[in-house]
């Protein structure tokens, strides 16, 4: 995609500019800061990757966030429509190379679908996006830092893949794992990796 290529080229250009300056102020959406250049090259690339994802993958957010009831009529009336809407996300947001059954069995996918179909709750799940749009996003004040020890696991095919440097600006990172595989639905796709990392984090806290 031309736009995606341009965004990645922009990240490369930013890195070249950083070679000629000592400090810079940047806004990646999460916060604005002033730091030595070498501390945020990876964050600039992350910002470009995130922007590319926003262009490619957030159509569902716009319709669910603006016309959830219109969408809900179709998804509640058609099991095929519901399956198409949900399974597409499992395919796009998982580490499956476009073959969804590499990551999930048919039983797992159908179980997920049936939870929505039998209970008739695709409408309320979509409406959450509209309701969330009217809520103020939580913000940290300038200089505010979360002191509670944080454990973070990043999966390579998740929606975004933030660098540790970004997390450490706001969190007391006690445990950080870059997983070898997995995507957005990590607990379902890679349950053993996920569970082991949670256990490792708790053990480290206990000393």
BAGUKOL-398019 format. One record per residue (C-alpha): residue number from 0; residue in one letter; x, y, z. Coordinates in steps of 0.001 Angstrom, whole numbers, always signed. Each point is the difference from the previous one (the first is absolute). Layout:
// BAGUKOL-398019
[NUM, "A", [X, Y, Z]],
...
***
This chain:
// BAGUKOL-398019
[0, "X", [+0, +0, +0]],
[1, "X", [+1454, +3357, -1051]],
[2, "X", [-1088, +1811, +3169]],
[3, "X", [+1522, -2682, +2226]],
[4, "X", [+3287, +193, -1904]],
[5, "X", [+31, +3769, +374]],
[6, "X", [-522, -240, +3751]],
[7, "X", [+2930, -2359, +391]],
[8, "X", [+2112, +2269, -2202]],
[9, "X", [-964, +2876, +2286]],
[10, "X", [+1330, -1927, +2992]],
[11, "X", [+3313, -531, -1786]],
[12, "X", [+155, +3686, -872]],
[13, "X", [-650, +916, +3648]],
[14, "X", [+2898, -2165, +1107]],
[15, "X", [+2312, +1774, -2461]],
[16, "X", [-1093, +3385, +1299]],
[17, "X", [+708, -1159, +3554]],
[18, "X", [+3609, -664, -995]],
[19, "X", [+487, +3764, -343]],
[20, "X", [-1621, +1222, +3194]],
[21, "X", [+569, -575, +3687]],
[22, "X", [-3509, +274, +1364]],
[23, "X", [-3474, +149, -1398]],
[24, "X", [-3561, +110, +1196]],
[25, "X", [-2390, -2559, -1440]],
[26, "X", [-3627, -958, +477]],
[27, "X", [-822, -3665, -594]],
[28, "X", [-3562, +312, +1232]],
[29, "X", [+690, -1468, +3430]],
[30, "X", [+2035, +2930, +1319]],
[31, "X", [+2346, +2800, -937]],
[32, "X", [+3563, -31, +1279]],
[33, "X", [+3493, +1364, -479]],
[34, "X", [+2735, -2624, -45]],
[35, "X", [+3401, -746, -1537]],
[36, "X", [-421, -1099, -3594]],
[37, "X", [+1363, -3518, +490]],
[38, "X", [-2778, -712, +2505]],
[39, "X", [-2839, +294, -2452]],
[40, "X", [+1042, -1199, -3414]],
[41, "X", [-1875, -3228, +725]],
[42, "X", [-2986, +2028, +1198]],
[43, "X", [-111, +2005, -3239]],
[44, "X", [-80, -3221, -1979]],
[45, "X", [-2707, -1330, +2295]],
[46, "X", [-2052, +3152, -645]],
[47, "X", [+241, -501, -3765]],
[48, "X", [-959, -3662, +293]],
[49, "X", [-2930, +919, +2220]],
[50, "X", [-1194, +2631, -2481]],
[51, "X", [+172, -2553, -2815]],
[52, "X", [-2084, -2394, +2074]],
[53, "X", [-2537, +2754, +690]],
[54, "X", [-499, +516, -3732]],
[55, "X", [-334, -3696, -787]],
[56, "X", [-1837, -1505, +2944]],
[57, "X", [-2347, +2453, +1737]],
[58, "X", [-2993, -4, -2337]],
[59, "X", [-1879, -2173, +2488]],
[60, "X", [+625, +2590, +2734]],
[61, "X", [-1611, +2760, -2045]],
[62, "X", [-3185, -1882, -826]],
[63, "X", [-330, -1454, +3519]],
[64, "X", [+764, +3384, +1497]],
[65, "X", [-2494, +1950, -2125]],
[66, "X", [-2727, -2386, -1245]],
[67, "X", [+75, -3049, +2272]],
[68, "X", [-3737, -653, -158]],
[69, "X", [-66, -5, -3797]],
[70, "X", [+2792, -2560, -13]],
[71, "X", [-1660, -2039, +2730]],
[72, "X", [-3164, -647, -2036]],
[73, "X", [+1965, -1796, -2685]],
[74, "X", [+2276, -1917, +2357]],
[75, "X", [-2874, -1094, +2220]],
[76, "X", [-2063, -1159, -2972]],
[77, "X", [+2699, -1932, -1866]],
[78, "X", [+2316, -2648, +1493]],
[79, "X", [+2117, +213, -3148]],
[80, "X", [+291, +3766, +406]],
[81, "X", [+966, -393, +3650]],
[82, "X", [+2599, -2631, -863]],
[83, "X", [+1473, +2207, -2717]],
[84, "X", [+212, +3001, +2316]],
[85, "X", [+1701, -1830, +2857]],
[86, "X", [+2166, -2599, -1744]],
[87, "X", [+1559, +2676, -2209]],
[88, "X", [+1519, +1519, +3139]],
[89, "X", [+1351, -3347, +1154]],
[90, "X", [+1624, -379, -3399]],
[91, "X", [+1384, +3534, -226]],
[92, "X", [+1209, +349, +3586]],
[93, "X", [+1575, -3392, +578]],
[94, "X", [+3366, -1509, -827]],
[95, "X", [-1437, -2304, -2660]],
[96, "X", [+1330, +1335, -3327]],
[97, "X", [-3558, +401, -1240]],
[98, "X", [-1038, -3570, +832]],
[99, "X", [-2152, +348, +3097]],
[100, "X", [-97, -3727, +732]],
[101, "X", [+3744, +15, +582]],
[102, "X", [-741, +1817, +3256]],
[103, "X", [-3488, -1161, +984]],
[104, "X", [-2132, -3080, -450]],
[105, "X", [-3459, +203, -1532]],
[106, "X", [-1432, -871, +3417]],
[107, "X", [+1761, +2969, +1605]],
[108, "X", [-1251, +2402, -2660]],
[109, "X", [-3545, -1363, +68]],
[110, "X", [-100, +152, +3801]],
[111, "X", [+912, +3671, -147]],
[112, "X", [-2665, +658, -2629]],
[113, "X", [-2688, -1894, +1880]],
[114, "X", [+540, +2095, +3136]],
[115, "X", [-1122, +3042, -1994]],
[116, "X", [-2660, -1806, -2053]],
[117, "X", [-1831, -1856, +2779]],
[118, "X", [+20, +2948, +2396]],
[119, "X", [-743, +2622, -2676]],
[120, "X", [+2743, +2255, +1339]],
[121, "X", [+1815, +1158, -3123]],
[122, "X", [-2056, +3203, +256]],
[123, "X", [+1156, +851, +3517]],
[124, "X", [+3590, -914, -807]],
[125, "X", [-37, +2360, -3005]],
[126, "X", [-1765, +2764, +1945]],
[127, "X", [+2878, +62, +2473]],
[128, "X", [+2061, +1805, -2640]],
[129, "X", [-2590, +2769, -268]],
[130, "X", [-245, +372, +3766]],
[131, "X", [+3766, +23, +346]],
[132, "X", [+267, +2809, -2541]],
[133, "X", [-1774, +2331, +2457]],
[134, "X", [+2330, -843, +2870]],
[135, "X", [+3163, +1941, +695]],
[136, "X", [+3066, -2152, -546]],
[137, "X", [+2013, -519, +3200]],
[138, "X", [+3013, +2252, +43]],
[139, "X", [+3096, +223, +2140]],
[140, "X", [+926, +3468, +1170]],
[141, "X", [+3363, +1393, -1030]],
[142, "X", [+2657, -1840, +1936]],
[143, "X", [-2479, -2533, +1409]],
[144, "X", [+1284, -3554, +164]],
[145, "X", [-1766, -3246, +873]],
[146, "X", [+1937, -1560, +2862]],
[147, "X", [-1778, -3361, +159]],
[148, "X", [+2307, -2673, -1469]],
[149, "X", [-1089, -820, -3533]],
[150, "X", [+440, -3166, -2003]],
[151, "X", [-218, +370, -3768]],
[152, "X", [-62, -2603, -2752]],
[153, "X", [+92, +1209, -3592]],
[154, "X", [-1028, -2294, -2834]],
[155, "X", [+1403, +590, -3498]],
[156, "X", [-3366, -117, -1803]],
[157, "X", [-1946, +2066, +2514]],
[158, "X", [-1681, +3185, -1181]],
[159, "X", [+3054, +2041, +916]],
[160, "X", [+3422, -999, +1291]],
[161, "X", [+1247, +2755, +2339]],
[162, "X", [+3667, +92, +1022]],
[163, "X", [+1004, -436, +3621]],
[164, "X", [+1363, +3550, +70]],
[165, "X", [-3511, +1339, -438]],
[166, "X", [-1404, -2131, +2804]],
[167, "X", [+2750, +1053, +2381]],
[168, "X", [-964, +3651, -376]],
[169, "X", [-3236, -636, +1875]],
[170, "X", [+300, -3357, +1731]],
[171, "X", [+2223, -1599, +2581]],
[172, "X", [+847, -2891, -2303]],
[173, "X", [+949, -2986, +2105]],
[174, "X", [-427, -2584, -2735]],
[175, "X", [+40, +395, -3784]],
[176, "X", [-232, -2857, -2481]],
[177, "X", [+162, +190, -3763]],
[178, "X", [-1789, -3150, -1041]],
[179, "X", [+1228, -2072, -2944]],
[180, "X", [-3489, -370, -1484]],
[181, "X", [-3636, +889, +591]],
[182, "X", [-2390, +2826, -666]],
[183, "X", [-2820, +2011, +1503]],
[184, "X", [-1927, -2942, +1436]],
[185, "X", [+3096, -1342, +1713]],
[186, "X", [-1671, -1844, +2878]],
[187, "X", [-1993, -2080, -2504]],
[188, "X", [+2630, -272, -2713]],
[189, "X", [+3052, -681, +2193]],
[190, "X", [-1381, -1009, +3422]],
[191, "X", [+3162, -1767, +1159]],
[192, "X", [+2276, +2938, -807]],
[193, "X", [-2437, +2417, +1591]],
[194, "X", [-545, -2009, +3183]],
[195, "X", [+3704, -666, +518]],
[196, "X", [+825, +3674, -315]],
[197, "X", [-2622, +950, +2591]],
[198, "X", [+1409, -2645, +2337]],
[199, "X", [+3564, +1237, -550]],
[200, "X", [-1047, +3563, +782]],
[201, "X", [-1702, -1020, +3255]],
[202, "X", [+3011, -2068, +1049]],
[203, "X", [+2298, +2978, -594]],
[204, "X", [-2214, +2217, +2159]],
[205, "X", [+50, -2551, +2781]],
[206, "X", [+3790, -136, -149]],
***
